Amino acid sequence: MNGIDFAILAIIFVLVVLAVRYAWNHRNSCGGNCSGCSHSQSCQNLRDHSEKK
């Protein structure tokens, strides 16, 4: 393996770590796809949207 191979592997590793970190930090947030959500009937965001109208 050359130096460029290690650099590419390091970049891929950093991107994977950042993706996992982002997913971990946003695991409880709403994705906004209410029609596909199993909690759409009791969603707090749905109630907030209907109160604003």
LOLUMKE-169529 format. One record per atom (N, C-alpha, C): residue in three letters; atom name; x, y, z. Coordinates in pm, 1 decimal. Example, Ala and Ser with C-alpha at 12.3 -4.5 7.8 and 13.67 -1.06 7.14 Angstrom:
@resn=ala, name=N, xx=1319.0, yy=-569.0, zz=780.0
@resn=ala, name=CA, xx=1230.0, yy=-450.0, zz=780.0
@resn=ala, name=C, xx=1320.0, yy=-330.0, zz=780.0
@resn=ser, name=N, xx=1285.0, yy=-225.0, zz=708.0
@resn=ser, name=CA, xx=1367.0, yy=-106.0, zz=714.0
@resn=ser, name=C, xx=1290.0, yy=3.0, zz=787.0
// end
This chain:
@resn=met, name=N, xx=84.4, yy=-118.4, zz=0.0
@resn=met, name=CA, xx=0.0, yy=0.0, zz=0.0
@resn=met, name=C, xx=88.3, yy=123.8, zz=0.0
@resn=asn, name=N, xx=48.7, yy=217.3, zz=-82.0
@resn=asn, name=CA, xx=121.8, yy=343.2, zz=-91.5
@resn=asn, name=C, xx=68.7, yy=443.5, zz=10.4
@resn=gly, name=N, xx=132.3, yy=556.4, zz=14.4
@resn=gly, name=CA, xx=87.9, yy=663.5, zz=102.6
@resn=gly, name=C, xx=-48.9, yy=716.0, zz=65.1
@resn=ile, name=N, xx=-78.0, yy=718.1, zz=-65.2
@resn=ile, name=CA, xx=-209.0, yy=766.7, zz=-110.2
@resn=ile, name=C, xx=-320.4, yy=673.1, zz=-65.0
@resn=asp, name=N, xx=-292.3, yy=544.8, zz=-59.1
@resn=asp, name=CA, xx=-391.5, yy=448.3, zz=-10.8
@resn=asp, name=C, xx=-426.5, yy=474.0, zz=135.3
@resn=phe, name=N, xx=-325.2, yy=501.1, zz=215.6
@resn=phe, name=CA, xx=-349.3, yy=532.4, zz=356.2
@resn=phe, name=C, xx=-426.9, yy=662.8, zz=370.8
@resn=ala, name=N, xx=-397.5, yy=760.0, zz=286.7
@resn=ala, name=CA, xx=-469.1, yy=887.5, zz=291.6
@resn=ala, name=C, xx=-616.1, yy=867.8, zz=256.1
@resn=ile, name=N, xx=-644.2, yy=787.8, zz=154.4
@resn=ile, name=CA, xx=-783.0, yy=761.2, zz=115.5
@resn=ile, name=C, xx=-856.4, yy=686.7, zz=225.9
@resn=leu, name=N, xx=-790.6, yy=587.7, zz=285.8
@resn=leu, name=CA, xx=-851.8, yy=514.8, zz=397.1
@resn=leu, name=C, xx=-877.3, yy=606.4, zz=516.4
@resn=ala, name=N, xx=-786.5, yy=697.6, zz=543.7
@resn=ala, name=CA, xx=-804.5, yy=791.4, zz=654.5
@resn=ala, name=C, xx=-922.7, yy=884.7, zz=628.0
@resn=ile, name=N, xx=-935.7, yy=930.8, zz=504.5
@resn=ile, name=CA, xx=-1048.2, yy=1018.7, zz=469.7
@resn=ile, name=C, xx=-1180.3, yy=943.0, zz=483.2
@resn=ile, name=N, xx=-1184.8, yy=820.2, zz=435.1
@resn=ile, name=CA, xx=-1306.1, yy=739.0, zz=447.4
@resn=ile, name=C, xx=-1339.5, yy=715.0, zz=593.9
@resn=phe, name=N, xx=-1238.6, yy=685.7, zz=674.4
@resn=phe, name=CA, xx=-1259.7, yy=662.7, zz=817.3
@resn=phe, name=C, xx=-1317.1, yy=786.9, zz=884.5
@resn=val, name=N, xx=-1262.3, yy=902.9, zz=853.3
@resn=val, name=CA, xx=-1310.7, yy=1028.0, zz=912.9
@resn=val, name=C, xx=-1454.8, yy=1054.1, zz=870.3
@resn=leu, name=N, xx=-1488.4, yy=1029.8, zz=744.7
@resn=leu, name=CA, xx=-1625.4, yy=1050.9, zz=698.1
@resn=leu, name=C, xx=-1723.9, yy=955.8, zz=765.9
@resn=val, name=N, xx=-1683.6, yy=831.8, zz=786.2
@resn=val, name=CA, xx=-1769.9, yy=736.6, zz=856.3
@resn=val, name=C, xx=-1790.1, yy=778.7, zz=1001.5
@resn=val, name=N, xx=-1684.4, yy=821.5, zz=1067.5
@resn=val, name=CA, xx=-1695.7, yy=866.7, zz=1206.3
@resn=val, name=C, xx=-1788.5, yy=987.3, zz=1215.1
@resn=leu, name=N, xx=-1776.0, yy=1082.0, zz=1123.0
@resn=leu, name=CA, xx=-1863.1, yy=1199.2, zz=1123.6
@resn=leu, name=C, xx=-2008.4, yy=1161.1, zz=1096.2
@resn=ala, name=N, xx=-2032.4, yy=1066.7, zz=1006.0
@resn=ala, name=CA, xx=-2168.2, yy=1022.7, zz=976.4
@resn=ala, name=C, xx=-2231.4, yy=954.2, zz=1097.7
@resn=val, name=N, xx=-2155.9, yy=871.1, zz=1166.1
@resn=val, name=CA, xx=-2207.2, yy=803.8, zz=1286.0
@resn=val, name=C, xx=-2233.7, yy=905.7, zz=1395.8
@resn=arg, name=N, xx=-2145.8, yy=1000.3, zz=1412.3
@resn=arg, name=CA, xx=-2164.1, yy=1105.4, zz=1513.1
@resn=arg, name=C, xx=-2289.2, yy=1187.3, zz=1484.5
@resn=tyr, name=N, xx=-2311.1, yy=1222.6, zz=1357.8
@resn=tyr, name=CA, xx=-2429.9, yy=1299.1, zz=1320.0
@resn=tyr, name=C, xx=-2557.0, yy=1217.0, zz=1346.5
@resn=ala, name=N, xx=-2555.1, yy=1090.6, zz=1308.3
@resn=ala, name=CA, xx=-2670.8, yy=1004.8, zz=1330.2
@resn=ala, name=C, xx=-2698.9, yy=987.9, zz=1478.9
@resn=trp, name=N, xx=-2596.3, yy=974.9, zz=1558.8
@resn=trp, name=CA, xx=-2613.2, yy=958.6, zz=1703.5
@resn=trp, name=C, xx=-2672.7, yy=1084.6, zz=1765.6
@resn=asn, name=N, xx=-2627.0, yy=1201.2, zz=1722.8
@resn=asn, name=CA, xx=-2676.4, yy=1327.2, zz=1778.8
@resn=asn, name=C, xx=-2818.3, yy=1359.0, zz=1734.2
@resn=his, name=N, xx=-2862.1, yy=1307.0, zz=1621.5
@resn=his, name=CA, xx=-2994.5, yy=1338.2, zz=1568.6
@resn=his, name=C, xx=-3088.2, yy=1217.2, zz=1571.6
@resn=arg, name=N, xx=-3064.1, yy=1123.2, zz=1658.7
@resn=arg, name=CA, xx=-3142.9, yy=1000.2, zz=1660.2
@resn=arg, name=C, xx=-3284.9, yy=1021.4, zz=1711.2
@resn=asn, name=N, xx=-3311.3, yy=1122.8, zz=1789.1
@resn=asn, name=CA, xx=-3444.9, yy=1145.0, zz=1843.9
@resn=asn, name=C, xx=-3518.4, yy=1258.9, zz=1776.5
@resn=ser, name=N, xx=-3464.2, yy=1312.0, zz=1669.8
@resn=ser, name=CA, xx=-3530.1, yy=1424.1, zz=1604.8
@resn=ser, name=C, xx=-3627.8, yy=1374.2, zz=1499.3
@resn=cys, name=N, xx=-3723.4, yy=1456.0, zz=1470.6
@resn=cys, name=CA, xx=-3825.5, yy=1421.8, zz=1372.5
@resn=cys, name=C, xx=-3769.4, yy=1439.4, zz=1232.6
@resn=gly, name=N, xx=-3796.6, yy=1342.3, zz=1145.5
@resn=gly, name=CA, xx=-3750.2, yy=1350.0, zz=1008.1
@resn=gly, name=C, xx=-3842.2, yy=1429.9, zz=918.0
@resn=gly, name=N, xx=-3963.9, yy=1457.7, zz=962.8
@resn=gly, name=CA, xx=-4057.6, yy=1537.0, zz=884.9
@resn=gly, name=C, xx=-4145.2, yy=1455.3, zz=791.8
@resn=asn, name=N, xx=-4128.7, yy=1324.0, zz=788.4
@resn=asn, name=CA, xx=-4210.1, yy=1239.5, zz=701.8
@resn=asn, name=C, xx=-4325.8, yy=1182.9, zz=784.1
@resn=cys, name=N, xx=-4424.3, yy=1266.3, zz=812.6
@resn=cys, name=CA, xx=-4533.6, yy=1227.6, zz=902.0
@resn=cys, name=C, xx=-4619.5, yy=1115.5, zz=845.4
@resn=ser, name=N, xx=-4636.7, yy=1108.2, zz=713.9
@resn=ser, name=CA, xx=-4722.3, yy=1005.1, zz=657.1
@resn=ser, name=C, xx=-4662.2, yy=865.8, zz=673.7
@resn=gly, name=N, xx=-4531.7, yy=854.9, zz=684.1
@resn=gly, name=CA, xx=-4467.2, yy=726.0, zz=700.8
@resn=gly, name=C, xx=-4433.1, yy=692.4, zz=843.8
@resn=cys, name=N, xx=-4467.2, yy=779.8, zz=935.7
@resn=cys, name=CA, xx=-4429.3, yy=761.7, zz=1075.9
@resn=cys, name=C, xx=-4536.9, yy=682.9, zz=1149.9
@resn=ser, name=N, xx=-4494.3, yy=589.8, zz=1234.5
@resn=ser, name=CA, xx=-4589.9, yy=511.0, zz=1312.5
@resn=ser, name=C, xx=-4651.8, yy=591.7, zz=1426.4
@resn=his, name=N, xx=-4593.7, yy=707.2, zz=1458.7
@resn=his, name=CA, xx=-4644.6, yy=792.1, zz=1566.7
@resn=his, name=C, xx=-4714.8, yy=915.9, zz=1512.5
@resn=ser, name=N, xx=-4763.0, yy=912.0, zz=1389.2
@resn=ser, name=CA, xx=-4817.5, yy=1032.1, zz=1326.4
@resn=ser, name=C, xx=-4944.3, yy=1082.1, zz=1394.5
@resn=gln, name=N, xx=-5020.0, yy=995.0, zz=1459.5
@resn=gln, name=CA, xx=-5143.6, yy=1038.3, zz=1524.6
@resn=gln, name=C, xx=-5117.1, yy=1112.7, zz=1655.3
@resn=ser, name=N, xx=-5006.5, yy=1085.3, zz=1719.1
@resn=ser, name=CA, xx=-4977.0, yy=1148.2, zz=1847.6
@resn=ser, name=C, xx=-4853.3, yy=1236.2, zz=1841.2
@resn=cys, name=N, xx=-4819.8, yy=1281.8, zz=1721.9
@resn=cys, name=CA, xx=-4696.5, yy=1357.2, zz=1703.8
@resn=cys, name=C, xx=-4709.0, yy=1498.9, zz=1759.2
@resn=gln, name=N, xx=-4611.4, yy=1540.6, zz=1837.1
@resn=gln, name=CA, xx=-4609.9, yy=1675.8, zz=1892.2
@resn=gln, name=C, xx=-4593.3, yy=1779.2, zz=1781.4
@resn=asn, name=N, xx=-4515.3, yy=1747.9, zz=1679.2
@resn=asn, name=CA, xx=-4495.4, yy=1841.0, zz=1568.3
@resn=asn, name=C, xx=-4625.0, yy=1864.1, zz=1492.7
@resn=leu, name=N, xx=-4708.4, yy=1760.8, zz=1477.9
@resn=leu, name=CA, xx=-4836.0, yy=1773.9, zz=1408.9
@resn=leu, name=C, xx=-4927.7, yy=1866.9, zz=1486.5
@resn=arg, name=N, xx=-4928.3, yy=1853.6, zz=1617.4
@resn=arg, name=CA, xx=-5010.3, yy=1942.4, zz=1700.0
@resn=arg, name=C, xx=-4959.3, yy=2085.4, zz=1692.7
@resn=asp, name=N, xx=-4828.6, yy=2102.9, zz=1689.1
@resn=asp, name=CA, xx=-4771.6, yy=2237.4, zz=1680.4
@resn=asp, name=C, xx=-4808.0, yy=2302.7, zz=1547.5
@resn=his, name=N, xx=-4806.3, yy=2225.5, zz=1438.6
@resn=his, name=CA, xx=-4839.1, yy=2280.4, zz=1307.2
@resn=his, name=C, xx=-4987.0, yy=2319.2, zz=1299.8
@resn=ser, name=N, xx=-5076.4, yy=2239.5, zz=1360.0
@resn=ser, name=CA, xx=-5218.6, yy=2269.6, zz=1351.8
@resn=ser, name=C, xx=-5255.8, yy=2389.2, zz=1437.0
@resn=glu, name=N, xx=-5183.0, yy=2413.3, zz=1546.4
@resn=glu, name=CA, xx=-5210.7, yy=2528.5, zz=1631.6
@resn=glu, name=C, xx=-5166.9, yy=2658.6, zz=1566.9
@resn=lys, name=N, xx=-5064.7, yy=2653.8, zz=1481.2
@resn=lys, name=CA, xx=-5013.9, yy=2773.9, zz=1416.9
@resn=lys, name=C, xx=-5106.2, yy=2823.4, zz=1305.7
@resn=lys, name=N, xx=-5188.9, yy=2733.8, zz=1249.8
@resn=lys, name=CA, xx=-5275.1, yy=2772.3, zz=1137.6
@resn=lys, name=C, xx=-5394.7, yy=2850.3, zz=1182.2
// end
